[in-house]
Amino acid sequence: MVGTGIARELSRYDVRVVLVEKRADVAFGTTKANTALVHAGYDAEPGTWKARLNVRGNALYPKVCAELGVSYKNTGSLVVALAEEQTVHLHELRARGETNGVPGLEVIPRERVLAIEPGVSPSVAAALWAPTGGITSPWELAIAYAENAVANGVELLLSSPVIGIDMRGGRAVSVRCPGVVIYTQFVVNAAGIWADDIERMINRDDFEITPRRGEYYLFDRRVGHLVSRPLFPVPSQATKGIVVAPTVDGNLIAGPNALLVGDKGDLATTAAGLAEVIDGARKLVPGLPVRESITNFAGLRAVAVPVGDFVIGASPGVPNFVNAAGIQSPGLTAAPAIAEAVRDILADAGLVLVEKPTFNPVRERPTRFSELGRDEQSALIEKNPLWGHIICRCETVTEAEIVEALHRPVPCTTLDGVKFRTRAGAGRCQGGFCGPRVVDIIHRELDTPMEHVTKKGGGSYILSGPSKGPLLEQAACRCLADAGCNAARDDGPDDGQVCGRAGAEDVGEGVGRGDHGNLGEQDVCRIETREREEVGGHAHGRV
Ligand SMILES: Cc1cc2nc3c(=O)[nH]c(=O)nc-3n(C[C@H](O)[C@H](O)[C@H](O)COP(=O)(O)OP(=O)(O)OC[C@H]3O[C@@H](n4cnc5c(N)ncnc54)[C@H](O)[C@@H]3O)c2cc1C
C-alpha cells in the first residue's frame, strides 16, 4: 500500500520511478491481511506522524478511491463502552481526537447505540461516534495505485527482491536485485516488516521492526448484516482492541489480537489466538455465530522499536535515502498522506518535481458482473459469452472478469492475484470450487504450464502433475498409434504421474514418461490435447 501509493504520487511529476517488489504481485505483504478500516484518527498521540497522517489520509480517502475505482464506504465507527466506568475513556478519546483534528466526534448514549447497532451487547453504556470512520479494500487500493502508477509511466519490477544498495560519498547510488542494477538519485524504503533489513543495506540501524501478529475470523456474507459499521472496544495502551466490522464486500470481520512474534514469516493462526479473538468479538456482539466463519488469517504489524511512531524521513546522514517504515496501523488510512509526505521530503532533499501535463489520476474500476443489473449483465453476455460463464459461484465471478484481470497493466499470474482483483475464491468455499478452473484459465491465458501456476508466487504450487495416469496412458498410446509411432505400448508408468514440473521441462529429452523414452515435446502436447478431448467433455469442458 505504502510503496504503491508513493509511486503513484510521484507519477504526477516528470521523474523516472521504478517500483521494486520482491513478491509475485503487489499487495501480498501486510496490506493483504488487516482489518481494512479507514480510521477516523482519535487513537494516536497528538503531534505524532500517526496522528497527523491518519487524519489527513482519512480526508483524502473518498477522492483517492473515487479516482481509482476502489471500494470505500464512509460508515462512521463506534468505540463501545461496555460498562459505565469505561465511559471516561470515551471522553478522553474524543478530546484526543479533537486535538488531532478529527471532525464530528460525539459520545452517544446507550439507546442511540442500540438504535443504530441492534447487535451490540445489551450491556453497552455509551459509545464514541466518529462519523469520518469507514471501510475499504486495501488490496484493491494497492493494486489500483500500482495500475495507475504504471499507466502514468512508473516501471514495476515484480519478483525482484532488493538484495543490496550501493553507497558512494554518503549517498545511495544504486539498488541491486537479482540480474538488475537500478542507478538512482533517490531511494524510498517502503518494505513493510522488512524495512529495517533494507536500511541495514546502507549501513544504518536506526530502528528495528518487531512484528506483532494479529489473527482474524472472516464471516460469511450471510451474517454481514449483523453490524453496519466498525465497532471497537475501549482501547488498551498497545492496541485498538478486537474489532467487529463489516467489509466492503458484505462479509463480517473480527480481530485482531496482538502478539509479538520473533519471526517475520510467522503468519500462523493458533487455537489460543482465535479463541481470544472470538471472546473479544462476542463481548461486543454476543450473537456472532462462529460456524459462519469462512476463513482465518493473520497479519503482521510493523512495529518500529524504539520509535513507536511511523519512521518517515531521510535516514540520518544519508539524505537521498528516505524511509517510510514502521507503518503499522493506521497505515492503510494514512497511505495517501504518507505518499504526500514522502513526496515533500524528496523535494526538500533536491528532487525536482515538475508536474506532468499528461498525468491521468483516473483508473477505471474493473467491471464486476455481480454488481450489475440484469439488463447490463445480459448486454455483456450478448457481446462476449465469457460474461455468462460463472467461474466462482460463491461470489458470482465470470470468466470474462478473470480473463480481464490477467491482462491488466500490473501482471497478475497467481490464484491470489486473481482473488484480490475479482473475488474469485474469496467466498464461502474459499476457492474449493473455482480454484481448478482459475488455474486452467491462468494456464490458457498466460500460456503457463498448469504445474507452474502458484497460489501466491514462490513455491506455492497448486498442482504437482496429472494424476489420471492410466487414462492418460491410454490416450497417449492411442494418440501415438494414430500417429504411427511404434513407441505406443501398454506398459506406462504406474506412479500416476505423466510429468511433474521437472518432467514437463525435461520431457523433450525423454524424461518423466515411463518407457516412451524418445517422446518429443510435440508428442506430449498432442497427448495432453487428446486427454482434454476425452476427459474434458465430461468435466465442464476442460481438465
Ligand atoms: C493485524 C493488522 C491490522 C491492521 N488494521 C488496519 C486498519 O484497519 N486500518 C489501517 O489503517 N491500518 C491497519 N493496519 C496497518 C496496515 O495494514 C499497514 O500499515 C499497511 O498495510 C502497511 O503497508 P506497507 O506497504 O508498509 O507494508 P506491506 O504491505 O507489507 O508492503 C511492503 C512490501 O515490501 C516488499 N518487500 C519487502 N522486502 C523487500 C525487498 N527486499 N525487496 C523488494 N520488496 C520487498 C514486500 O514484499 C511487501 O509487498 C493493520 C495491520 C495489521 C498487521
PDBQT file of the ligand as one rigid body, heavy atoms in Angstrom, charges set to zero:
ROOT
HETATM    1  C1  LIG A 601      -3.416  -7.024  12.129  1.00  0.00    +0.000 C 
HETATM    2  C2  LIG A 601      -3.366  -5.697  11.441  1.00  0.00    +0.000 A 
HETATM    3  C3  LIG A 601      -4.480  -4.884  11.351  1.00  0.00    +0.000 A 
HETATM    4  C4  LIG A 601      -4.428  -3.653  10.727  1.00  0.00    +0.000 A 
HETATM    5  N1  LIG A 601      -5.568  -2.928  10.560  1.00  0.00    +0.000 NA
HETATM    6  C5  LIG A 601      -5.503  -1.727   9.952  1.00  0.00    +0.000 A 
HETATM    7  C6  LIG A 601      -6.683  -0.969   9.738  1.00  0.00    +0.000 A 
HETATM    8  O1  LIG A 601      -7.785  -1.431   9.965  1.00  0.00    +0.000 OA
HETATM    9  N2  LIG A 601      -6.557   0.274   9.220  1.00  0.00    +0.000 N 
HETATM   10  C7  LIG A 601      -5.349   0.813   8.921  1.00  0.00    +0.000 A 
HETATM   11  O2  LIG A 601      -5.307   1.963   8.529  1.00  0.00    +0.000 OA
HETATM   12  N3  LIG A 601      -4.212   0.090   9.051  1.00  0.00    +0.000 NA
HETATM   13  C8  LIG A 601      -4.267  -1.166   9.541  1.00  0.00    +0.000 A 
HETATM   14  N4  LIG A 601      -3.153  -1.923   9.669  1.00  0.00    +0.000 N 
HETATM   15  C9  LIG A 601      -1.894  -1.399   9.175  1.00  0.00    +0.000 C 
HETATM   16  C10 LIG A 601      -1.734  -1.614   7.687  1.00  0.00    +0.000 C 
HETATM   17  O3  LIG A 601      -2.129  -2.893   7.297  1.00  0.00    +0.000 OA
HETATM   18  C11 LIG A 601      -0.282  -1.391   7.325  1.00  0.00    +0.000 C 
HETATM   19  O4  LIG A 601       0.123  -0.164   7.844  1.00  0.00    +0.000 OA
HETATM   20  C12 LIG A 601      -0.053  -1.365   5.813  1.00  0.00    +0.000 C 
HETATM   21  O5  LIG A 601      -0.604  -2.479   5.187  1.00  0.00    +0.000 OA
HETATM   22  C13 LIG A 601       1.443  -1.329   5.591  1.00  0.00    +0.000 C 
HETATM   23  O6  LIG A 601       1.676  -1.275   4.221  1.00  0.00    +0.000 OA
HETATM   24  P1  LIG A 601       3.154  -1.351   3.711  1.00  0.00    +0.000 P 
HETATM   25  O7  LIG A 601       3.100  -1.076   2.270  1.00  0.00    +0.000 OA
HETATM   26  O8  LIG A 601       4.038  -0.526   4.557  1.00  0.00    +0.000 OA
HETATM   27  O9  LIG A 601       3.601  -2.856   4.015  1.00  0.00    +0.000 OA
HETATM   28  P2  LIG A 601       3.419  -4.192   3.107  1.00  0.00    +0.000 P 
HETATM   29  O10 LIG A 601       2.046  -4.328   2.620  1.00  0.00    +0.000 OA
HETATM   30  O11 LIG A 601       3.984  -5.286   3.912  1.00  0.00    +0.000 OA
HETATM   31  O12 LIG A 601       4.346  -3.866   1.874  1.00  0.00    +0.000 OA
HETATM   32  C14 LIG A 601       5.751  -3.939   1.935  1.00  0.00    +0.000 C 
HETATM   33  C15 LIG A 601       6.204  -4.556   0.643  1.00  0.00    +0.000 C 
HETATM   34  O13 LIG A 601       7.619  -4.549   0.568  1.00  0.00    +0.000 OA
HETATM   35  C16 LIG A 601       8.015  -5.742  -0.071  1.00  0.00    +0.000 C 
HETATM   36  N5  LIG A 601       9.416  -6.018   0.267  1.00  0.00    +0.000 N 
HETATM   37  C17 LIG A 601       9.923  -6.346   1.464  1.00  0.00    +0.000 A 
HETATM   38  N6  LIG A 601      11.236  -6.565   1.376  1.00  0.00    +0.000 NA
HETATM   39  C18 LIG A 601      11.572  -6.380   0.073  1.00  0.00    +0.000 A 
HETATM   40  C19 LIG A 601      12.786  -6.466  -0.651  1.00  0.00    +0.000 A 
HETATM   41  N7  LIG A 601      13.947  -6.821  -0.084  1.00  0.00    +0.000 N 
HETATM   42  N8  LIG A 601      12.759  -6.206  -1.974  1.00  0.00    +0.000 NA
HETATM   43  C20 LIG A 601      11.605  -5.852  -2.607  1.00  0.00    +0.000 A 
HETATM   44  N9  LIG A 601      10.421  -5.767  -1.958  1.00  0.00    +0.000 NA
HETATM   45  C21 LIG A 601      10.416  -6.015  -0.631  1.00  0.00    +0.000 A 
HETATM   46  C22 LIG A 601       7.058  -6.769   0.489  1.00  0.00    +0.000 C 
HETATM   47  O14 LIG A 601       7.005  -7.945  -0.280  1.00  0.00    +0.000 OA
HETATM   48  C23 LIG A 601       5.765  -6.019   0.546  1.00  0.00    +0.000 C 
HETATM   49  O15 LIG A 601       4.963  -6.203  -0.587  1.00  0.00    +0.000 OA
HETATM   50  C24 LIG A 601      -3.201  -3.185  10.233  1.00  0.00    +0.000 A 
HETATM   51  C25 LIG A 601      -2.080  -4.009  10.287  1.00  0.00    +0.000 A 
HETATM   52  C26 LIG A 601      -2.173  -5.272  10.847  1.00  0.00    +0.000 A 
HETATM   53  C27 LIG A 601      -0.996  -6.180  10.812  1.00  0.00    +0.000 C 
ENDROOT
TORSDOF 0
